[in-house]
């Protein structure tokens, strides 16, 4: 490919079209990953797991407060 300063109008349009297509593909992939994330996050936790998460969240919050 030639440098962007030497590209013809047709080459620029083709590059733009290719970039737009790639962006659309990536946006679709992000949507799929976000749906999977919601599905994984919806997993039910037992009481011990829930308590461990609460404790870890509290520790993280304390660390974040003490950081500033």
C-alpha positions, 0 to 999 in steps of 0.5 A: 500500500502506498503512503496515505499522502499518495493514495488516490481517491479510490484507494482512500474510499476502499481503505475507509470502507475496509475500516468501517467493515472492521469496526462493524465486525468488532462492534458485533464481537463486543456485543457478543462478549457483553451478552456472555458477560451478563450470562456469566455474571448471572450465575448464582452463588452459594452463601460462602461464595457470596460472603467471600465476595462481600469481604473482598469488595469491602477490602477493595473499597478500604484500599481505594479509600486509603489510596487517596 
